[in-house]
Amino acid sequence: MEELHLSLNELREVCLGAGAHAALRRLFFNRNPVGEWAQVAKLGAAFPRLEALSLADCPLRSLRPTPSSAGPAAAPGDHDDEDDMAGDAVQDVSCDFAPLLPEAAQEHTQYERRQLLIARLPNVRTLNGGGLISSEEREDAERAFIRYYMDKPEVDRPERYNDLVAVHGRLDPLVQVDLSPEKRVKVHVTCGEQSEVRCLHVYQTVADLKQKLESFTGIPAGRMRLFYVDQAMRSVHGPEEMRYPSKRLYSYNIANGDEIIVDVKQRTTERTLSTSSTGSTSSSNNNNSSSNSSSNNSNGSSNGVNNNLR
C-alpha cells in the first residue's frame, strides 16, 4: 500500500504500534484534532519512506515537541528536534489553516509565514499545494528565517537557526527604506495674473483641491480646470490636465516646486453661441460663394450668346 487516508477520524494521538511500513508514500491526515508535533513525528517513525503528508485543518500549535508528548511513551524513531519533518523523505506538505508559528501570525504576512515554514523544513519540495520550491525561494526563505530569529533571545532560537547560520553566515539586518510619498508638498498655484505658494496634502483628491481653491480663484469647483506642471519635465512635457476628480495628487508624482494652473471651463451656452456664430459665418460665406458662382455663370452665358450673334 502506497497511499493511506486517515482524515476525519478524530485522532488526537497517533497509535500505530511497533514496526515501520516502508511501502507507504502518501498519507492524508486532514481534520484530525492533533495539536502536538510529537504525534506527527510518530507518523515519520511509522512511515519512513513517506513523500507526501497532508495535515490541512489540523490544529498544530507549534513544530516543537512538548515534554509531555515526547516522553518515554514516544516511539524510538520520534524526532525531538522541532525542525525535523515527519520522515526524512517527505517532500510534499500541506498544512493549510494550521495555527503554526502563532508568534508570527500578527506581525508577518502569509508570504512571510510561508518563508519561515520553508526554512524549517529542509527536505520539503512543495508546501500547501503550491509549485515546486525553487532554490532561489528556499535561499530567500532561509535568509529571512535567520533575520527573524537573530534579534531574539538565544533560548528562543530553534536548532535550525544555527544550521542555517553555518550555511549563510551571520547576516546584516535589512535596511528599512520608506518609499511612500511625502505627505505635504509646496507648489505654485497660478490663476490668470494671481499666483501663490500653497502647501498641499498629496493624499487629497483633485475634487478636494478644487473646493479648496474656490476662495483663491473665485471660480466654482464645478467650472474649474486644473493643469499640473512638472518643473523638471516642463520643457519636454507640457501641462497635464487633472481630469479625474477621484484621483489623488500623489499619483501625479507631485513634488516641491511644481505648479498647478487653474483655468475656467467654457459654459455650454457660450460654446453653443460660438458654434452657431461660426456656422452662420460659414453659411454666409457659402451663400456668397454660390451667388458669385451664379453671377459668373450668368456672365459666361451672356458672353456666349453675344459671340454667337456676331
N, C-alpha and C positions, 0 to 999 in steps of 0.2 A: 504494500500500500504506500503510495507516494503522496496522497492528499487526504487530509482529515479535517472535518468540520465539527468544532466543539462550541460554536456560537450559541448564545441564548440558553445556556444550561445553568444559569445562576451559580456558577462556580466561583467561590471565594478563595479556595485553596486548590492547589494542584496536587493530586494524589494519584500517581500513575504507577506506583510500585517500583521494584528494583529492575535494573536492566535497561539497555538502550535499544532504540528502534532506529537503526541506521538507514532504513529504506525511505523514511518519510522526508519529503522535500517541501511541502506546502501545508501550513497549519492556519486555520481560521478560528480565532478565539474571541470574536467580537461580542460586545454587550454582555460580558460576564463581570460581576461586581468585584473583581480582583483589584486591590488597590496598592499592593506591595510588590516591588520589583523582584524580591526574592522568590515569589511564586512564579513569575515569568522565567526566572533563571532556572527553575526546575524543568521547564519545557526544554531549555537548552541542554540540560543533562539527559533528558529522556530521548531527545531527537537531535543528536549531534551533527547530522548532515542537513539540518533544516536550512532552506534557502529563502523562503518567503513566510513571513509571520504577520498576521493581521490582528491588531489589538484595538480596532476602532470602537469608540464609546466605552472603553474600559476606564474606570476612574483612577488611573495610576497617578499618584501624587508626586512621585519622585523616581529617579533612576538609582537611588541609593537604597540598598537593603537595610531594613530596620533590624536592630539587635534581636528583637523578639521573634522575627521570622527567619533569621539566618542562624539560629541556634543549633543544638545538637541534632534536632529532628531533620535538619536540612540534608538533602542528598549530598554525597561526596562531590558530585560534579557541580554544585551550586557555585555561582560567581559571586564573590564577595566584593568585587570592585564595581562601583556604580557605572563605570564607563564600558564594561563588557556587555556585549549583546548576548541574548539567549542563544548560544551556539555560535561558534566562530565562523560558520559558513553562511550565516544569514545575510542576504543581500537585498531583500525587499521587505520593507517595514511599513505598515500602515497603523498609525495611532491617532487618527483624527478625533477631535473632541476629548482627548485625554488631558486632564489638567496638569500636564507636566510643566516643570520649570515655573511654579507659581510665583517665584520671586521676580521673574522677568515678564510676567503677564501684563503688568501695568505700565512698565517703563519701556517696553520694546514692542515693535510691530510684529505681525505674523511672520514676515520675511526674516526678521532678526531672530525670532524664536526658532525658525527653521534652521538658521545657521548654527545656533547653539546645539541643536539635536544632531545635525550632520557631523559637527566636530566631535561629539561624544561617541558617535557610532562609526568607527573607522572602516568597517567592512561593508557597510550598507551602500548599495548602488542606487536604489530608488527609495523615496520617502513619501508616504501618503499618496501613492498612485501617480506621482509626477514623472517627468522624464528622467533619464539617466543623470546621475550627479556627475558633472564633468570635473576634471582635475582642477580647472580654474575655480569652479564653485566651491569645491572642497577646500582648496587653499585659502580662499577668501573666508570661508566659514571657520577654519581653524585659526586664522589670524584674528577674526572677530572674537572667537572664544577666549584667546589669550588676553585681548584687551578688556573683555568683560570681567575677567577674574583678577587681572593684575593689580587692581586697587583694593581688592577685598582682603580681609584677614587670611593668613595662611591656613588657618584651621578650616576655613570655608572653601578652600580651593580643592577641587577633585583631583585625583591622581592623573587624570587625563591632561590636566593643565601642565604638569611637569613633563609629560611625554611630548606635548606639542612645543613647549619651550625648547626642548632638546633638538627639535627639528627646525623651528623657525627662529630661535633665539628670543631674547627679550626685546619686545617691540616698543617703539615710542608711541605715546598717545596720539591719536589723530587730531589734527588742528581743526578747531571749530571755526568754520567760515560762514559768516552771515551774508547771504546773497539777497536778502529781502530789500526792496527799495526803501529809500528814505521816506519817512512819513510826511515830511513837510519840505517844500522847496520854494525858493523865492524867484518869481518870474515877473516879467514886464507885461502889463495888461494895457493894450492900446485900443482906443476907440476914437476915430477921427483925429482931432487935434489933442485929445486928452491922453495922458499916459501916466501910469503909476506902477510902483513895485508892490506886489502883493505876495504874502506867504500863504501858499495853498496846501491843503491836506490832499495827498495823492490818492487816498482811498475813497475820496468823494467821486460821485458820478458827474458826467457832463451836465445832466439836468440840474444837479445840486449847484454846480458852478454858475450856471445861467441865472438861477434865482438870486445868488449872492451878488451878481454883477448888475442887477437891475438898478439899484440905487446909484451906482457909479456911472452907468451908461445912460440911464433914463429910457432904456429900451425894455419893453416887456419880455419876459423869458420866452414866450411863445413866438416872438418875432425876431429873436436873436440868433445870429450865426457866429460860430466860433471857429477860428483857424489857429492851428498850432504851428509854431515856427521853431524848429530845432536850430539853435545858433551854430552848432558845429557843422550842420549839413545845409546851411542856408543857401550857399552858393550853388549847391548841387541839386537839392530837393526843395522845392518851393513850399509855401504854406499848405498844411494838410487840414482839410475841413473836419471838424469834430462832429460827425453826423449822428452818432448813436447816443441817445440820451442816457442809456443804462451803462455805457462803457466807463470804466474808472480811469482816472487820469494817469495812474502808474503804467497802464497798458500802452501809453504813447511814449514810454521811456522818458518822461518829462524830467528835466534837471534844472538846477540853479542856473539862472541867466537866460533861460529860454523865454519866448514871447508868445502871448496869446492875443490875437487880433479879434476885435468884436465888430461885427457888421450887422446891418438890419436887413431882414428879409423884405423883399418887394411884395406889396399887397397884391392879392389876386385881382382886385378891380383895376389896379394900376397896370398889371400885366395884360389884362383884357383890353383896356383902353389903348395901351401901346400897340398891341397886336392889331386892334381894329384900325388904328391910325395908319399903321404900316400897310394893312390890307387895302385901305381906302386910297392911299397914295399909289400903291401898286396898280389898283384898278383904274385910277385916273390916268396913270401913265400908259396903261394898256389901251384905254379908250382913245387917248391922244394918238397913240401909235396907229390904232385902227383908222382913226379919222385921217391921219396923214397918208396912210396907205391908200384909203379910198380916194382921197384927193389926187394922189399921184396916178392912180389907175384911171381916174376921170380925165386928167390932163393927157395921159397917154392915149386914151381912146379918141379924144378930140383931135389930137395931132394926127392920129392915123386917118381920121375922116378927112381932114384938110388935105393931107397928102394924096388921098385918093381922088379928091375933086380936081386937084391940079393935074 
